[in-house]
Amino acid sequence: MKPGPAQSGGIPTPPPVHPPVGGEMFAADKLSVFMSNYWLAVILLLLLPLAVLFYRKRDLASKVLKPLLLRF
């Protein structure tokens, strides 16, 4: 096979390696960053489905919460 017009036959030179820019690198966990800024909103969003479930099934809520409240 003949080389096509895009191949010149020369050895390609690698791109230059730049030194890293100063500063520290650390792994940032996105969930912890989100929860540190909006912890109240996250707690409310997690409790909202539970509140709706207990509101719709009040008898289940009383069965679940009654033993917990009697211990206190």
Secondary structure by P-SEA (a helix, b strand, c coil): cccccccccccccccccccccbbbbbbbcaaaaaaaacaaaaaaaaaaaaaaaaaacaaaaaaaaaaaaaac
